[in-house]
């Protein structure tokens, strides 16, 4: 499903993949994050064949012009997890709202591993 809105310039449609790429870029810029981790089988297969899929580890759901994001990440070992989660939520919310012009209802951050 895609995000759709209209303004004085016309109707604008943004794909979920584009929103996932923006969110993934915002996550990669946050301190303490080592990588995005995918839970989808298609992303795992793409990694095996060296076909990088942008937006890996980000799941986008839209409902009533609101965006719901779920992010799975691996973080550095000796970092405060609550601070990283809050930083990710703020960075992703700001980036996606700036890109789409729509409100982000929630950002769920799942820490699935730690790296040294």
DSSP file (Angstrom, degrees, kcal/mol; ACC not computed):
  #  RESIDUE AA STRUCTURE BP1 BP2  ACC     N-H-->O    O-->H-N    N-H-->O    O-->H-N    TCO  KAPPA ALPHA  PHI   PSI    X-CA   Y-CA   Z-CA
    1    1 A X              0   0    0      0, 0.0    15,-0.5     0, 0.0     2,-0.3   0.000 360.0 360.0 360.0 150.9    0.0    0.0    0.0
    2    2 A X        -     0   0    0     13,-0.2     2,-0.3    14,-0.1    13,-0.2  -0.819 360.0-108.3-119.6 157.0    1.2    3.5   -0.7
    3    3 A X  E     -A   14   0A   0     11,-2.9    11,-2.9    -2,-0.3     2,-0.4  -0.667  37.8-171.7 -80.4 136.7    0.8    6.9    1.0
    4    4 A X  E     +A   13   0A   0     -2,-0.3     2,-0.3     9,-0.2     9,-0.2  -0.998  13.8 153.9-134.6 136.1   -1.5    9.2   -0.8
    5    5 A X  E     -A   12   0A   0      7,-2.7     7,-3.9    -2,-0.4     2,-0.4  -0.955  23.7-145.7-149.0 164.8   -2.2   12.9   -0.2
    6    6 A X  E     +A   11   0A   0     -2,-0.3     5,-0.2     5,-0.3     2,-0.2  -0.989  21.7 157.6-137.2 148.7   -3.3   15.9   -2.2
    7    7 A X  E >   -A   10   0A   0      3,-2.3     3,-1.3    -2,-0.4    -2,-0.0  -0.703  63.1 -61.5-146.3-162.2   -2.5   19.6   -2.0
    8    8 A X  T 3  S+     0   0    0      1,-0.3     3,-0.1    -2,-0.2    -2,-0.0   0.719 131.0  55.4 -67.2 -18.9   -2.6   22.6   -4.3
    9    9 A X  T 3  S-     0   0    0      1,-0.3     2,-0.3     3,-0.0    -1,-0.3   0.584 118.6-100.6 -88.3 -11.4   -0.1   21.0   -6.6
   10   10 A X  E <   -A    7   0A   0     -3,-1.3    -3,-2.3     2,-0.0     2,-0.4  -0.846  60.3 -24.2 127.5-164.5   -2.1   17.9   -7.1
   11   11 A X  E     -A    6   0A   0     -2,-0.3     2,-0.4    -5,-0.2    -5,-0.3  -0.725  54.5-162.4 -90.8 134.5   -2.3   14.3   -5.8
   12   12 A X  E     -A    5   0A   0     -7,-3.9    -7,-2.7    -2,-0.4     2,-0.4  -0.966   6.0-171.8-120.7 130.9    0.9   12.8   -4.4
   13   13 A X  E     -A    4   0A   0     -2,-0.4     2,-0.5    -9,-0.2    -9,-0.2  -0.988   1.3-171.1-123.7 129.2    1.5    9.1   -4.0
   14   14 A X  E     -A    3   0A   0    -11,-2.9   -11,-2.9    -2,-0.4    -2,-0.0  -0.978  21.5-128.5-121.4 127.1    4.6    7.8   -2.1
   15   15 A X     >  -     0   0    0     -2,-0.5     4,-1.7   -13,-0.2     3,-0.2  -0.325  17.9-120.7 -72.7 155.9    5.4    4.1   -2.1
   16   16 A X  H  > S+     0   0    0    -15,-0.5     4,-2.5     1,-0.2     5,-0.1   0.826 113.9  59.4 -63.2 -32.2    6.0    2.2    1.1
   17   17 A X  H  > S+     0   0    0      2,-0.2     4,-2.1     1,-0.2    -1,-0.2   0.889 103.8  50.2 -65.1 -38.3    9.5    1.3   -0.2
   18   18 A X  H  > S+     0   0    0      2,-0.2     4,-2.0     1,-0.2    -2,-0.2   0.907 111.5  47.9 -65.5 -41.3   10.4    5.0   -0.5
   19   19 A X  H  X S+     0   0    0     -4,-1.7     4,-2.4     1,-0.2    -2,-0.2   0.898 110.8  52.1 -64.9 -40.3    9.2    5.6    3.0
   20   20 A X  H  X S+     0   0    0     -4,-2.5     4,-2.6     1,-0.2    -2,-0.2   0.873 107.8  51.8 -64.0 -37.4   11.2    2.6    4.2
   21   21 A X  H  X S+     0   0    0     -4,-2.1     4,-2.1     2,-0.2    -1,-0.2   0.907 109.9  48.5 -66.2 -41.3   14.4    3.9    2.5
   22   22 A X  H  X S+     0   0    0     -4,-2.0     4,-2.1     2,-0.2    -2,-0.2   0.925 113.9  46.7 -63.5 -44.3   14.0    7.3    4.2
   23   23 A X  H  X S+     0   0    0     -4,-2.4     4,-2.3     1,-0.2    -2,-0.2   0.902 110.9  52.2 -64.4 -41.2   13.5    5.6    7.5
   24   24 A X  H  X S+     0   0    0     -4,-2.6     4,-2.3     1,-0.2    -1,-0.2   0.883 108.8  50.5 -64.0 -38.1   16.5    3.3    6.9
   25   25 A X  H  X S+     0   0    0     -4,-2.1     4,-1.1     2,-0.2    -1,-0.2   0.919 110.0  49.8 -65.4 -42.5   18.7    6.2    6.1
   26   26 A X  H  < S+     0   0    0     -4,-2.1     4,-0.4     1,-0.2     3,-0.4   0.891 111.2  49.9 -62.8 -39.0   17.7    8.0    9.3
   27   27 A X  H >< S+     0   0    0     -4,-2.3     3,-1.5     1,-0.2    -1,-0.2   0.905 106.0  55.6 -64.9 -41.9   18.4    4.9   11.3
   28   28 A X  H 3< S+     0   0    0     -4,-2.3    -1,-0.2     1,-0.3    -2,-0.2   0.744 104.6  54.7 -65.6 -21.8   21.9    4.5    9.7
   29   29 A X  T 3< S+     0   0    0     -4,-1.1    -1,-0.3    -3,-0.4     2,-0.2   0.548  87.3 101.8 -86.9  -8.0   22.7    8.0   10.9
   30   30 A X  S X  S-     0   0    0     -3,-1.5     3,-1.1    -4,-0.4     2,-0.2  -0.550  78.7-111.4 -82.8 141.8   21.9    7.4   14.6
   31   31 A X  T 3  S+     0   0    0     -2,-0.2     3,-0.1     1,-0.2    -1,-0.1  -0.463  97.6  24.9 -70.0 136.7   24.7    6.7   17.1
   32   32 A X  T 3  S+     0   0    0      1,-0.3    44,-2.6    -2,-0.2     2,-0.5   0.194  87.3 119.1  98.2 -15.5   24.9    3.2   18.5
   33   33 A X  E <   +B   75   0B   0     -3,-1.1    -1,-0.3    42,-0.2    42,-0.3  -0.726  34.5 179.5 -87.6 126.7   23.2    1.4   15.6
   34   34 A X  E     -     0   0B   0     40,-2.7     2,-0.3    -2,-0.5    41,-0.2   0.833  63.2 -24.1 -93.3 -38.0   25.4   -1.2   13.9
   35   35 A X  E     -B   74   0B   0     39,-1.5    39,-2.7    22,-0.0     2,-0.4  -0.981  57.4-104.5-166.6 158.4   22.9   -2.5   11.3
   36   36 A X  E     -B   73   0B   0     -2,-0.3     2,-0.5    37,-0.2    37,-0.3  -0.734  36.7-150.4 -83.5 138.6   19.3   -2.9   10.3
   37   37 A X        -     0   0    0     35,-2.6     2,-0.3    -2,-0.4    35,-0.2  -0.952   5.2-144.4-118.3 127.0   18.2   -6.5   10.7
   38   38 A X        -     0   0    0     -2,-0.5    18,-0.1     1,-0.1    33,-0.0  -0.663  16.8-172.4 -92.9 144.2   15.5   -8.0    8.5
   39   39 A X        +     0   0    0     -2,-0.3     2,-0.3    33,-0.0    -1,-0.1   0.349  60.5  99.9-107.6   0.6   12.9  -10.5    9.7
   40   40 A X     >  -     0   0    0      1,-0.1     4,-1.4     2,-0.0     3,-0.3  -0.708  69.8-139.8 -93.6 140.4   11.5  -11.1    6.1
   41   41 A X  H  > S+     0   0    0     -2,-0.3     4,-2.3     1,-0.2     5,-0.2   0.864 101.1  59.7 -63.5 -37.8   12.6  -14.1    4.1
   42   42 A X  H  > S+     0   0    0      1,-0.2     4,-2.0     2,-0.2    -1,-0.2   0.857 104.9  49.4 -63.5 -34.4   12.8  -12.1    0.9
   43   43 A X  H  > S+     0   0    0     -3,-0.3     4,-1.9     2,-0.2    -1,-0.2   0.864 109.1  52.1 -71.1 -35.6   15.5   -9.8    2.4
   44   44 A X  H  X S+     0   0    0     -4,-1.4     4,-1.7     2,-0.2    -2,-0.2   0.913 110.7  47.6 -65.9 -42.5   17.5  -12.8    3.6
   45   45 A X  H  X S+     0   0    0     -4,-2.3     4,-1.7     1,-0.2    -2,-0.2   0.898 109.8  53.5 -64.3 -40.7   17.5  -14.3    0.1
   46   46 A X  H  <>S+     0   0    0     -4,-2.0     5,-3.2     1,-0.2    -1,-0.2   0.872 107.5  51.6 -62.6 -36.9   18.5  -10.9   -1.4
   47   47 A X  H ><5S+     0   0    0     -4,-1.9     3,-1.3     3,-0.2    -1,-0.2   0.877 105.4  55.5 -66.3 -37.4   21.5  -10.8    1.0
   48   48 A X  H 3<5S+     0   0    0     -4,-1.7    -2,-0.2     1,-0.3    -1,-0.2   0.894 113.0  41.2 -62.2 -39.7   22.5  -14.3    0.0
   49   49 A X  T 3<5S-     0   0    0     -4,-1.7    -1,-0.3     2,-0.1    -2,-0.2   0.189 115.8-114.3 -95.0  16.8   22.7  -13.2   -3.7
   50   50 A X  T < 5S+     0   0    0     -3,-1.3     2,-0.8     1,-0.2    -3,-0.2   0.797  71.0 139.0  56.0  33.5   24.3   -9.8   -2.8
   51   51 A X      < -     0   0    0     -5,-3.2     2,-0.2    -6,-0.2    -1,-0.2  -0.860  44.9-148.9-105.9  95.1   21.2   -7.9   -4.0
   52   52 A X        -     0   0    0     -2,-0.8     2,-0.6    -3,-0.1    -5,-0.0  -0.439   5.0-153.8 -68.3 130.3   20.9   -5.2   -1.4
   53   53 A X    >   -     0   0    0     -2,-0.2     3,-1.0   -10,-0.1     2,-0.1  -0.932  15.6-131.4-106.1 120.9   17.3   -4.1   -0.7
   54   54 A X  T 3  S+     0   0    0     -2,-0.6   -33,-0.2     1,-0.2   -34,-0.1  -0.445  91.4  34.9 -69.8 142.1   17.0   -0.6    0.6
   55   55 A X  T >  S+     0   0    0      1,-0.2     3,-1.8   -34,-0.2    -1,-0.2   0.618  78.4 167.2  88.5  13.2   14.8   -0.3    3.6
   56   56 A X  T <   +     0   0    0     -3,-1.0    -1,-0.2     1,-0.3     3,-0.1  -0.384  66.9  22.3 -60.4 135.3   15.8   -3.7    5.0
   57   57 A X  T 3  S+     0   0    0      1,-0.2    15,-2.4   -21,-0.1     2,-0.5   0.481 101.6 105.3  86.3   2.8   14.6   -4.0    8.6
   58   58 A X  E <   -C   71   0B   0     -3,-1.8     2,-0.5    13,-0.2    13,-0.2  -0.971  49.0-167.4-120.3 126.7   11.9   -1.4    8.2
   59   59 A X  E     -C   70   0B   0     11,-2.8    11,-2.1    -2,-0.5     2,-0.5  -0.962   8.0-161.4-113.6 126.1    8.2   -2.3    8.0
   60   60 A X  E     +C   69   0B   0     -2,-0.5     2,-0.4     9,-0.2     9,-0.2  -0.908  11.1 176.8-111.8 130.6    5.8    0.4    6.9
   61   61 A X  E     -C   68   0B   0      7,-2.6     7,-3.2    -2,-0.5     2,-0.4  -0.997   9.5-162.3-130.4 137.0    2.0    0.3    7.5
   62   62 A X  E     +C   67   0B   0     -2,-0.4     2,-0.3     5,-0.2     5,-0.2  -0.932  14.3 165.5-121.9 145.5   -0.4    3.0    6.6
   63   63 A X  E >   -C   66   0B   0      3,-2.2     3,-0.9    -2,-0.4    -2,-0.0  -0.886  70.0 -11.6-158.0 124.1   -3.9    3.6    7.8
   64   64 A X  T 3  S-     0   0    0     -2,-0.3     3,-0.1     1,-0.3    -2,-0.0   0.907 127.1 -52.6  52.1  50.2   -6.1    6.7    7.5
   65   65 A X  T 3  S+     0   0    0      1,-0.2    38,-0.6    37,-0.1     2,-0.4   0.767 114.8 117.9  57.2  29.1   -3.2    8.9    6.3
   66   66 A X  E <   -Cd  63 103B   0     -3,-0.9    -3,-2.2    36,-0.1     2,-0.5  -0.961  57.0-139.0-123.6 145.8   -1.1    7.9    9.3
   67   67 A X  E     -Cd  62 104B   0     36,-1.9    38,-2.1    -2,-0.4    39,-1.2  -0.882  12.3-168.7-109.5 132.1    2.2    6.0    9.1
   68   68 A X  E     -Cd  61 106B   0     -7,-3.2    -7,-2.6    -2,-0.5     2,-0.4  -0.984  11.7-168.7-118.1 127.0    3.1    3.2   11.5
   69   69 A X  E     -Cd  60 107B   0     37,-2.6    39,-2.8    -2,-0.5     2,-0.4  -0.921  13.3-168.6-120.6 142.5    6.8    2.0   11.4
   70   70 A X  E     -Cd  59 108B   0    -11,-2.1   -11,-2.8    -2,-0.4     2,-0.4  -0.996  12.9-170.5-127.7 126.1    8.5   -1.0   12.9
   71   71 A X  E     -Cd  58 109B   0     37,-3.3    39,-3.6    -2,-0.4     2,-0.5  -0.956  10.3-161.8-123.3 132.3   12.3   -1.1   12.9
   72   72 A X  E     + d   0 110B   0    -15,-2.4   -35,-2.6    -2,-0.4     2,-0.3  -0.963  24.6 166.5-113.8 123.3   14.6   -4.0   13.8
   73   73 A X  E     -Bd  36 111B   0     37,-2.6    39,-2.6    -2,-0.5    40,-0.7  -0.890  34.6-138.0-134.5 161.7   18.2   -3.1   14.6
   74   74 A X  E     -Bd  35 113B   0    -39,-2.7   -40,-2.7    -2,-0.3   -39,-1.5  -0.968  31.3-165.6-114.1 137.0   21.4   -4.4   16.1
   75   75 A X  E     -Bd  33 114B   0     38,-2.2    40,-2.5    -2,-0.4   -42,-0.2  -0.746  28.3 -81.6-122.8 168.7   23.2   -2.0   18.4
   76   76 A X  E >   - d   0 115B   0    -44,-2.6     3,-0.9    -2,-0.2    40,-0.2  -0.329  43.8-118.6 -66.1 152.3   26.6   -1.6   19.9
   77   77 A X  T 3  S+     0   0    0     38,-2.1     2,-0.2     1,-0.2    39,-0.1   0.906 103.3  40.7 -64.9 -49.2   27.2   -3.7   23.1
   78   78 A X  T 3  S+     0   0    0      2,-0.1     2,-0.4    38,-0.1    -1,-0.2  -0.132  88.9 114.3 -99.2  39.3   27.8   -1.0   25.8
   79   79 A X  S <  S-     0   0    0     -3,-0.9     2,-0.6    -2,-0.2     3,-0.1  -0.843  76.9-104.6-109.4 144.9   25.3    1.6   24.7
   80   80 A X     >  -     0   0    0     -2,-0.4     4,-1.9     1,-0.2     5,-0.2  -0.562  29.9-156.6 -67.0 113.3   22.2    2.7   26.7
   81   81 A X  H  > S+     0   0    0     -2,-0.6     4,-2.6     1,-0.2     5,-0.2   0.855  89.1  54.4 -65.9 -36.5   19.4    0.9   24.9
   82   82 A X  H  > S+     0   0    0      1,-0.2     4,-2.3     2,-0.2    -1,-0.2   0.897 109.0  48.6 -65.5 -38.3   16.7    3.3   26.0
   83   83 A X  H  > S+     0   0    0      2,-0.2     4,-2.3     1,-0.2    -2,-0.2   0.892 112.1  48.8 -67.1 -39.6   18.7    6.3   24.7
   84   84 A X  H  X S+     0   0    0     -4,-1.9     4,-2.6     2,-0.2    -2,-0.2   0.925 111.1  50.0 -66.1 -43.9   19.2    4.6   21.4
   85   85 A X  H  X S+     0   0    0     -4,-2.6     4,-2.5     2,-0.2    -2,-0.2   0.931 112.7  46.4 -59.9 -46.4   15.5    3.7   21.1
   86   86 A X  H  X S+     0   0    0     -4,-2.3     4,-2.3     1,-0.2    -1,-0.2   0.900 112.6  50.3 -64.4 -40.8   14.5    7.3   21.8
   87   87 A X  H  X S+     0   0    0     -4,-2.3     4,-2.6     2,-0.2     5,-0.2   0.913 111.4  48.6 -62.7 -43.2   17.0    8.7   19.4
   88   88 A X  H  X S+     0   0    0     -4,-2.6     4,-2.7     2,-0.2     5,-0.3   0.924 110.2  51.1 -62.9 -45.0   15.8    6.3   16.7
   89   89 A X  H  X S+     0   0    0     -4,-2.5     4,-2.2     1,-0.2     5,-0.2   0.927 114.0  43.9 -59.6 -45.5   12.1    7.2   17.3
   90   90 A X  H  X S+     0   0    0     -4,-2.3     4,-2.4     2,-0.2     5,-0.2   0.927 115.8  46.6 -66.6 -45.1   12.8   10.9   17.0
   91   91 A X  H  X S+     0   0    0     -4,-2.6     4,-2.4     2,-0.2    -2,-0.2   0.922 116.0  44.2 -65.0 -44.7   15.1   10.7   14.0
   92   92 A X  H  X S+     0   0    0     -4,-2.7     4,-2.7    -5,-0.2     5,-0.3   0.918 113.4  50.9 -67.9 -43.1   12.8    8.4   12.0
   93   93 A X  H  X S+     0   0    0     -4,-2.2     4,-2.4    -5,-0.3     5,-0.2   0.939 113.2  45.7 -58.8 -47.8    9.7   10.4   12.9
   94   94 A X  H  X S+     0   0    0     -4,-2.4     4,-2.3    -5,-0.2    -2,-0.2   0.931 115.0  46.7 -62.4 -46.8   11.3   13.7   11.8
   95   95 A X  H  X S+     0   0    0     -4,-2.4     4,-2.2    -5,-0.2    -2,-0.2   0.928 115.7  43.6 -63.3 -46.8   12.7   12.3    8.6
   96   96 A X  H  X S+     0   0    0     -4,-2.7     4,-2.9     2,-0.2     5,-0.4   0.907 114.7  49.1 -69.5 -41.0    9.5   10.5    7.5
   97   97 A X  H  X S+     0   0    0     -4,-2.4     4,-2.0    -5,-0.3    -1,-0.2   0.895 113.2  47.9 -65.0 -38.1    7.2   13.4    8.4
   98   98 A X  H  < S+     0   0    0     -4,-2.3    -2,-0.2    -5,-0.2    -1,-0.2   0.893 116.4  44.1 -66.6 -39.1    9.5   15.8    6.5
   99   99 A X  H  < S+     0   0    0     -4,-2.2    -2,-0.2    -5,-0.2    -1,-0.2   0.912 127.2  26.0 -72.6 -44.2    9.6   13.6    3.5
  100  100 A X  H  < S-     0   0    0     -4,-2.9    -3,-0.2     2,-0.2    -2,-0.2   0.764  88.6-133.9 -95.1 -26.9    5.9   12.7    3.3
  101  101 A X  S  < S+     0   0    0     -4,-2.0     2,-0.3    -5,-0.4    -4,-0.1   0.588  70.8 112.8  79.2   9.6    4.2   15.6    4.9
  102  102 A X  S    S-     0   0    0     -6,-0.4    -1,-0.3    -5,-0.1     2,-0.3  -0.757  73.6 -98.5-113.3 160.8    2.1   13.1    6.9
  103  103 A X  E     -d   66   0B   0    -38,-0.6   -36,-1.9    -2,-0.3     2,-0.7  -0.565  24.5-138.1 -80.6 137.0    2.0   12.3   10.6
  104  104 A X  E     -d   67   0B   0     -2,-0.3   -36,-0.2   -38,-0.2     3,-0.1  -0.866  15.2-169.3 -93.0 117.0    3.8    9.3   12.0
  105  105 A X  E     -     0   0B   0    -38,-2.1     2,-0.3    -2,-0.7   -37,-0.2   0.911  64.4  -6.7 -75.2 -44.4    1.6    7.7   14.5
  106  106 A X  E     -d   68   0B   0    -39,-1.2   -37,-2.6     2,-0.0     2,-0.4  -0.997  46.8-158.7-155.0 150.2    4.1    5.3   16.0
  107  107 A X  E     -d   69   0B   0     -2,-0.3     2,-0.6   -39,-0.2   -37,-0.2  -0.967  15.9-162.8-128.0 113.0    7.7    4.0   15.6
  108  108 A X  E     -d   70   0B   0    -39,-2.8   -37,-3.3    -2,-0.4     2,-0.6  -0.865   5.3-159.1 -98.1 123.3    8.3    0.6   17.2
  109  109 A X  E     -d   71   0B   0     -2,-0.6     2,-0.6   -39,-0.2   -37,-0.2  -0.908   5.3-168.6-106.6 122.0   12.0   -0.1   17.7
  110  110 A X  E     -d   72   0B   0    -39,-3.6   -37,-2.6    -2,-0.6     2,-0.8  -0.943   8.8-155.5-110.9 117.3   13.0   -3.8   18.1
  111  111 A X  E     +d   73   0B   0     -2,-0.6   -37,-0.2   -39,-0.2     3,-0.1  -0.830  18.9 171.6 -92.8 113.4   16.6   -4.4   19.3
  112  112 A X  E     -     0   0B   0    -39,-2.6     2,-0.3    -2,-0.8   -38,-0.2   0.483  57.1  -1.9-104.4  -3.8   17.3   -7.9   18.1
  113  113 A X  E     -d   74   0B   0    -40,-0.7   -38,-2.2   -37,-0.0     2,-0.4  -0.988  55.2-126.5-174.2 167.5   21.0   -8.1   18.8
  114  114 A X  E     -d   75   0B   0     -2,-0.3     2,-0.3   -40,-0.2   -38,-0.2  -0.957  18.8-164.1-125.8 144.6   24.2   -6.5   20.1
  115  115 A X  E      d   76   0B   0    -40,-2.5   -38,-2.1    -2,-0.4    -2,-0.0  -0.948 360.0 360.0-127.5 150.5   27.6   -6.2   18.4
  116  116 A X              0   0    0     -2,-0.3   -40,-0.1   -40,-0.2   -38,-0.1   0.460 360.0 360.0 -79.4 360.0   31.0   -5.4   19.9
